[in-house]
Amino acid sequence: MANTMKMAKKPDKDEYQQHLRLVLLGIGGVGTIGFTIQFVFSVITVGR
């Protein structure tokens, strides 16, 4: 763990914003997929 902490560096502002953008895009993508699946199945069950 000590070696990892020695090698680690604090990200600069641009790198931090890029990582934040990727994480938010991933969360939004997973949420969109989940919402779409829930919506499709709710329409299918209402149609019965």
PDB file with SEQRES, HELIX, SHEET and CRYST1 records, atoms N, CA, C and O in Angstrom:
SEQRES   1 A   48  MET ALA ASN THR MET LYS MET ALA LYS LYS PRO ASP LYS          
SEQRES   2 A   48  ASP GLU TYR GLN GLN HIS LEU ARG LEU VAL LEU LEU GLY          
SEQRES   3 A   48  ILE GLY GLY VAL GLY THR ILE GLY PHE THR ILE GLN PHE          
SEQRES   4 A   48  VAL PHE SER VAL ILE THR VAL GLY ARG                          
HELIX    1 AA1 ALA A    2  MET A    7  1                                   6    
HELIX    2 AA2 LYS A   13  VAL A   46  1                                  34    
CRYST1    1.000    1.000    1.000  90.00  90.00  90.00 P 1           1          
ATOM      1  N   MET A   1       0.828  -1.190   0.000  1.00  0.00           N  
ATOM      2  CA  MET A   1       0.000   0.000   0.000  1.00  0.00           C  
ATOM      3  C   MET A   1       0.875   1.258   0.000  1.00  0.00           C  
ATOM      4  O   MET A   1       0.525   2.261  -0.622  1.00  0.00           O  
ATOM      5  N   ALA A   2       1.994   1.200   0.688  1.00  0.00           N  
ATOM      6  CA  ALA A   2       2.875   2.359   0.740  1.00  0.00           C  
ATOM      7  C   ALA A   2       3.454   2.669  -0.638  1.00  0.00           C  
ATOM      8  O   ALA A   2       3.557   3.833  -1.024  1.00  0.00           O  
ATOM      9  N   ASN A   3       3.833   1.624  -1.380  1.00  0.00           N  
ATOM     10  CA  ASN A   3       4.369   1.843  -2.723  1.00  0.00           C  
ATOM     11  C   ASN A   3       3.320   2.453  -3.644  1.00  0.00           C  
ATOM     12  O   ASN A   3       3.635   3.314  -4.465  1.00  0.00           O  
ATOM     13  N   THR A   4       2.082   2.010  -3.509  1.00  0.00           N  
ATOM     14  CA  THR A   4       1.010   2.569  -4.330  1.00  0.00           C  
ATOM     15  C   THR A   4       0.825   4.046  -4.026  1.00  0.00           C  
ATOM     16  O   THR A   4       0.649   4.852  -4.939  1.00  0.00           O  
ATOM     17  N   MET A   5       0.865   4.405  -2.756  1.00  0.00           N  
ATOM     18  CA  MET A   5       0.696   5.812  -2.378  1.00  0.00           C  
ATOM     19  C   MET A   5       1.862   6.661  -2.877  1.00  0.00           C  
ATOM     20  O   MET A   5       1.677   7.828  -3.221  1.00  0.00           O  
ATOM     21  N   LYS A   6       3.062   6.081  -2.917  1.00  0.00           N  
ATOM     22  CA  LYS A   6       4.216   6.823  -3.428  1.00  0.00           C  
ATOM     23  C   LYS A   6       4.089   7.078  -4.924  1.00  0.00           C  
ATOM     24  O   LYS A   6       4.485   8.137  -5.411  1.00  0.00           O  
ATOM     25  N   MET A   7       3.537   6.111  -5.655  1.00  0.00           N  
ATOM     26  CA  MET A   7       3.418   6.244  -7.111  1.00  0.00           C  
ATOM     27  C   MET A   7       2.228   7.105  -7.517  1.00  0.00           C  
ATOM     28  O   MET A   7       2.229   7.691  -8.599  1.00  0.00           O  
ATOM     29  N   ALA A   8       1.221   7.187  -6.666  1.00  0.00           N  
ATOM     30  CA  ALA A   8       0.000   7.920  -7.007  1.00  0.00           C  
ATOM     31  C   ALA A   8       0.281   9.415  -7.063  1.00  0.00           C  
ATOM     32  O   ALA A   8       1.107   9.942  -6.317  1.00  0.00           O  
ATOM     33  N   LYS A   9      -0.425  10.080  -7.965  1.00  0.00           N  
ATOM     34  CA  LYS A   9      -0.307  11.536  -8.051  1.00  0.00           C  
ATOM     35  C   LYS A   9      -1.704  12.141  -8.103  1.00  0.00           C  
ATOM     36  O   LYS A   9      -2.660  11.501  -8.540  1.00  0.00           O  
ATOM     37  N   LYS A  10      -1.798  13.351  -7.662  1.00  0.00           N  
ATOM     38  CA  LYS A  10      -3.076  14.045  -7.688  1.00  0.00           C  
ATOM     39  C   LYS A  10      -3.382  14.448  -9.128  1.00  0.00           C  
ATOM     40  O   LYS A  10      -2.533  15.050  -9.785  1.00  0.00           O  
ATOM     41  N   PRO A  11      -4.572  14.130  -9.633  1.00  0.00           N  
ATOM     42  CA  PRO A  11      -4.881  14.478 -11.023  1.00  0.00           C  
ATOM     43  C   PRO A  11      -5.041  15.981 -11.194  1.00  0.00           C  
ATOM     44  O   PRO A  11      -5.503  16.679 -10.291  1.00  0.00           O  
ATOM     45  N   ASP A  12      -4.650  16.466 -12.370  1.00  0.00           N  
ATOM     46  CA  ASP A  12      -4.872  17.882 -12.630  1.00  0.00           C  
ATOM     47  C   ASP A  12      -6.342  18.104 -13.001  1.00  0.00           C  
ATOM     48  O   ASP A  12      -7.119  17.156 -13.116  1.00  0.00           O  
ATOM     49  N   LYS A  13      -6.699  19.365 -13.184  1.00  0.00           N  
ATOM     50  CA  LYS A  13      -8.100  19.720 -13.378  1.00  0.00           C  
ATOM     51  C   LYS A  13      -8.692  19.068 -14.623  1.00  0.00           C  
ATOM     52  O   LYS A  13      -9.820  18.575 -14.586  1.00  0.00           O  
ATOM     53  N   ASP A  14      -7.943  19.060 -15.724  1.00  0.00           N  
ATOM     54  CA  ASP A  14      -8.454  18.473 -16.968  1.00  0.00           C  
ATOM     55  C   ASP A  14      -8.663  16.974 -16.830  1.00  0.00           C  
ATOM     56  O   ASP A  14      -9.679  16.449 -17.286  1.00  0.00           O  
ATOM     57  N   GLU A  15      -7.729  16.284 -16.216  1.00  0.00           N  
ATOM     58  CA  GLU A  15      -7.849  14.840 -16.026  1.00  0.00           C  
ATOM     59  C   GLU A  15      -9.034  14.516 -15.117  1.00  0.00           C  
ATOM     60  O   GLU A  15      -9.771  13.563 -15.369  1.00  0.00           O  
ATOM     61  N   TYR A  16      -9.213  15.302 -14.067  1.00  0.00           N  
ATOM     62  CA  TYR A  16     -10.334  15.095 -13.152  1.00  0.00           C  
ATOM     63  C   TYR A  16     -11.668  15.290 -13.873  1.00  0.00           C  
ATOM     64  O   TYR A  16     -12.590  14.494 -13.694  1.00  0.00           O  
ATOM     65  N   GLN A  17     -11.776  16.342 -14.688  1.00  0.00           N  
ATOM     66  CA  GLN A  17     -13.017  16.595 -15.413  1.00  0.00           C  
ATOM     67  C   GLN A  17     -13.305  15.492 -16.417  1.00  0.00           C  
ATOM     68  O   GLN A  17     -14.464  15.130 -16.618  1.00  0.00           O  
ATOM     69  N   GLN A  18     -12.262  14.946 -17.058  1.00  0.00           N  
ATOM     70  CA  GLN A  18     -12.458  13.860 -18.007  1.00  0.00           C  
ATOM     71  C   GLN A  18     -12.971  12.609 -17.302  1.00  0.00           C  
ATOM     72  O   GLN A  18     -13.886  11.954 -17.800  1.00  0.00           O  
ATOM     73  N   HIS A  19     -12.396  12.271 -16.156  1.00  0.00           N  
ATOM     74  CA  HIS A  19     -12.857  11.107 -15.398  1.00  0.00           C  
ATOM     75  C   HIS A  19     -14.283  11.315 -14.900  1.00  0.00           C  
ATOM     76  O   HIS A  19     -15.102  10.399 -14.957  1.00  0.00           O  
ATOM     77  N   LEU A  20     -14.576  12.504 -14.418  1.00  0.00           N  
ATOM     78  CA  LEU A  20     -15.925  12.807 -13.936  1.00  0.00           C  
ATOM     79  C   LEU A  20     -16.941  12.683 -15.069  1.00  0.00           C  
ATOM     80  O   LEU A  20     -18.027  12.138 -14.873  1.00  0.00           O  
ATOM     81  N   ARG A  21     -16.594  13.183 -16.242  1.00  0.00           N  
ATOM     82  CA  ARG A  21     -17.483  13.101 -17.405  1.00  0.00           C  
ATOM     83  C   ARG A  21     -17.743  11.640 -17.782  1.00  0.00           C  
ATOM     84  O   ARG A  21     -18.879  11.265 -18.074  1.00  0.00           O  
ATOM     85  N   LEU A  22     -16.693  10.820 -17.775  1.00  0.00           N  
ATOM     86  CA  LEU A  22     -16.857   9.406 -18.118  1.00  0.00           C  
ATOM     87  C   LEU A  22     -17.718   8.676 -17.098  1.00  0.00           C  
ATOM     88  O   LEU A  22     -18.558   7.857 -17.468  1.00  0.00           O  
ATOM     89  N   VAL A  23     -17.516   8.966 -15.821  1.00  0.00           N  
ATOM     90  CA  VAL A  23     -18.304   8.310 -14.776  1.00  0.00           C  
ATOM     91  C   VAL A  23     -19.775   8.709 -14.888  1.00  0.00           C  
ATOM     92  O   VAL A  23     -20.657   7.855 -14.799  1.00  0.00           O  
ATOM     93  N   LEU A  24     -20.040   9.985 -15.080  1.00  0.00           N  
ATOM     94  CA  LEU A  24     -21.423  10.446 -15.204  1.00  0.00           C  
ATOM     95  C   LEU A  24     -22.080   9.883 -16.460  1.00  0.00           C  
ATOM     96  O   LEU A  24     -23.265   9.550 -16.444  1.00  0.00           O  
ATOM     97  N   LEU A  25     -21.321   9.775 -17.542  1.00  0.00           N  
ATOM     98  CA  LEU A  25     -21.858   9.181 -18.765  1.00  0.00           C  
ATOM     99  C   LEU A  25     -22.199   7.709 -18.540  1.00  0.00           C  
ATOM    100  O   LEU A  25     -23.223   7.229 -19.027  1.00  0.00           O  
ATOM    101  N   GLY A  26     -21.352   6.995 -17.810  1.00  0.00           N  
ATOM    102  CA  GLY A  26     -21.625   5.590 -17.508  1.00  0.00           C  
ATOM    103  C   GLY A  26     -22.857   5.425 -16.633  1.00  0.00           C  
ATOM    104  O   GLY A  26     -23.687   4.553 -16.889  1.00  0.00           O  
ATOM    105  N   ILE A  27     -22.982   6.250 -15.610  1.00  0.00           N  
ATOM    106  CA  ILE A  27     -24.151   6.186 -14.734  1.00  0.00           C  
ATOM    107  C   ILE A  27     -25.418   6.516 -15.522  1.00  0.00           C  
ATOM    108  O   ILE A  27     -26.442   5.852 -15.364  1.00  0.00           O  
ATOM    109  N   GLY A  28     -25.346   7.540 -16.367  1.00  0.00           N  
ATOM    110  CA  GLY A  28     -26.501   7.907 -17.185  1.00  0.00           C  
ATOM    111  C   GLY A  28     -26.871   6.807 -18.170  1.00  0.00           C  
ATOM    112  O   GLY A  28     -28.052   6.547 -18.401  1.00  0.00           O  
ATOM    113  N   GLY A  29     -25.867   6.164 -18.748  1.00  0.00           N  
ATOM    114  CA  GLY A  29     -26.133   5.069 -19.683  1.00  0.00           C  
ATOM    115  C   GLY A  29     -26.811   3.891 -19.014  1.00  0.00           C  
ATOM    116  O   GLY A  29     -27.778   3.343 -19.543  1.00  0.00           O  
ATOM    117  N   VAL A  30     -26.310   3.499 -17.855  1.00  0.00           N  
ATOM    118  CA  VAL A  30     -26.916   2.386 -17.126  1.00  0.00           C  
ATOM    119  C   VAL A  30     -28.333   2.750 -16.691  1.00  0.00           C  
ATOM    120  O   VAL A  30     -29.231   1.911 -16.754  1.00  0.00           O  
ATOM    121  N   GLY A  31     -28.543   3.981 -16.255  1.00  0.00           N  
ATOM    122  CA  GLY A  31     -29.879   4.427 -15.866  1.00  0.00           C  
ATOM    123  C   GLY A  31     -30.842   4.427 -17.037  1.00  0.00           C  
ATOM    124  O   GLY A  31     -32.001   4.040 -16.893  1.00  0.00           O  
ATOM    125  N   THR A  32     -30.368   4.858 -18.195  1.00  0.00           N  
ATOM    126  CA  THR A  32     -31.209   4.874 -19.386  1.00  0.00           C  
ATOM    127  C   THR A  32     -31.606   3.463 -19.797  1.00  0.00           C  
ATOM    128  O   THR A  32     -32.761   3.211 -20.139  1.00  0.00           O  
ATOM    129  N   ILE A  33     -30.648   2.549 -19.762  1.00  0.00           N  
ATOM    130  CA  ILE A  33     -30.948   1.152 -20.107  1.00  0.00           C  
ATOM    131  C   ILE A  33     -31.966   0.574 -19.120  1.00  0.00           C  
ATOM    132  O   ILE A  33     -32.921  -0.086 -19.531  1.00  0.00           O  
ATOM    133  N   GLY A  34     -31.765   0.819 -17.824  1.00  0.00           N  
ATOM    134  CA  GLY A  34     -32.702   0.323 -16.817  1.00  0.00           C  
ATOM    135  C   GLY A  34     -34.089   0.905 -16.985  1.00  0.00           C  
ATOM    136  O   GLY A  34     -35.082   0.187 -16.861  1.00  0.00           O  
ATOM    137  N   PHE A  35     -34.172   2.196 -17.267  1.00  0.00           N  
ATOM    138  CA  PHE A  35     -35.469   2.833 -17.468  1.00  0.00           C  
ATOM    139  C   PHE A  35     -36.169   2.265 -18.692  1.00  0.00           C  
ATOM    140  O   PHE A  35     -37.373   2.009 -18.664  1.00  0.00           O  
ATOM    141  N   THR A  36     -35.412   2.069 -19.766  1.00  0.00           N  
ATOM    142  CA  THR A  36     -35.992   1.526 -20.999  1.00  0.00           C  
ATOM    143  C   THR A  36     -36.543   0.127 -20.769  1.00  0.00           C  
ATOM    144  O   THR A  36     -37.650  -0.186 -21.208  1.00  0.00           O  
ATOM    145  N   ILE A  37     -35.782  -0.715 -20.084  1.00  0.00           N  
ATOM    146  CA  ILE A  37     -36.249  -2.079 -19.801  1.00  0.00           C  
ATOM    147  C   ILE A  37     -37.510  -2.041 -18.944  1.00  0.00           C  
ATOM    148  O   ILE A  37     -38.469  -2.763 -19.217  1.00  0.00           O  
ATOM    149  N   GLN A  38     -37.511  -1.198 -17.904  1.00  0.00           N  
ATOM    150  CA  GLN A  38     -38.683  -1.093 -17.038  1.00  0.00           C  
ATOM    151  C   GLN A  38     -39.893  -0.591 -17.831  1.00  0.00           C  
ATOM    152  O   GLN A  38     -41.000  -1.100 -17.656  1.00  0.00           O  
ATOM    153  N   PHE A  39     -39.695   0.384 -18.682  1.00  0.00           N  
ATOM    154  CA  PHE A  39     -40.790   0.937 -19.480  1.00  0.00           C  
ATOM    155  C   PHE A  39     -41.361  -0.102 -20.433  1.00  0.00           C  
ATOM    156  O   PHE A  39     -42.578  -0.235 -20.560  1.00  0.00           O  
ATOM    157  N   VAL A  40     -40.478  -0.839 -21.103  1.00  0.00           N  
ATOM    158  CA  VAL A  40     -40.939  -1.855 -22.053  1.00  0.00           C  
ATOM    159  C   VAL A  40     -41.752  -2.923 -21.330  1.00  0.00           C  
ATOM    160  O   VAL A  40     -42.823  -3.306 -21.799  1.00  0.00           O  
ATOM    161  N   PHE A  41     -41.256  -3.405 -20.197  1.00  0.00           N  
ATOM    162  CA  PHE A  41     -41.992  -4.442 -19.482  1.00  0.00           C  
ATOM    163  C   PHE A  41     -43.291  -3.918 -18.881  1.00  0.00           C  
ATOM    164  O   PHE A  41     -44.257  -4.672 -18.764  1.00  0.00           O  
ATOM    165  N   SER A  42     -43.337  -2.637 -18.495  1.00  0.00           N  
ATOM    166  CA  SER A  42     -44.600  -2.103 -17.977  1.00  0.00           C  
ATOM    167  C   SER A  42     -45.626  -1.971 -19.092  1.00  0.00           C  
ATOM    168  O   SER A  42     -46.818  -2.156 -18.848  1.00  0.00           O  
ATOM    169  N   VAL A  43     -45.198  -1.658 -20.303  1.00  0.00           N  
ATOM    170  CA  VAL A  43     -46.122  -1.584 -21.433  1.00  0.00           C  
ATOM    171  C   VAL A  43     -46.615  -2.990 -21.801  1.00  0.00           C  
ATOM    172  O   VAL A  43     -47.784  -3.166 -22.144  1.00  0.00           O  
ATOM    173  N   ILE A  44     -45.734  -3.977 -21.731  1.00  0.00           N  
ATOM    174  CA  ILE A  44     -46.116  -5.349 -22.059  1.00  0.00           C  
ATOM    175  C   ILE A  44     -47.135  -5.869 -21.044  1.00  0.00           C  
ATOM    176  O   ILE A  44     -48.115  -6.505 -21.433  1.00  0.00           O  
ATOM    177  N   THR A  45     -46.925  -5.614 -19.757  1.00  0.00           N  
ATOM    178  CA  THR A  45     -47.850  -6.134 -18.747  1.00  0.00           C  
ATOM    179  C   THR A  45     -49.183  -5.398 -18.768  1.00  0.00           C  
ATOM    180  O   THR A  45     -50.200  -5.996 -18.417  1.00  0.00           O  
ATOM    181  N   VAL A  46     -49.226  -4.135 -19.160  1.00  0.00           N  
ATOM    182  CA  VAL A  46     -50.475  -3.383 -19.254  1.00  0.00           C  
ATOM    183  C   VAL A  46     -51.283  -3.890 -20.437  1.00  0.00           C  
ATOM    184  O   VAL A  46     -52.513  -3.876 -20.394  1.00  0.00           O  
ATOM    185  N   GLY A  47     -50.612  -4.336 -21.493  1.00  0.00           N  
ATOM    186  CA  GLY A  47     -51.294  -4.801 -22.692  1.00  0.00           C  
ATOM    187  C   GLY A  47     -52.018  -6.115 -22.508  1.00  0.00           C  
ATOM    188  O   GLY A  47     -52.849  -6.463 -23.347  1.00  0.00           O  
ATOM    189  N   ARG A  48     -51.748  -6.858 -21.460  1.00  0.00           N  
ATOM    190  CA  ARG A  48     -52.394  -8.163 -21.250  1.00  0.00           C  
ATOM    191  C   ARG A  48     -53.809  -8.024 -20.787  1.00  0.00           C  
ATOM    192  O   ARG A  48     -54.488  -9.026 -20.566  1.00  0.00           O  
TER     193      ARG A  48                                                      
END                                                                             
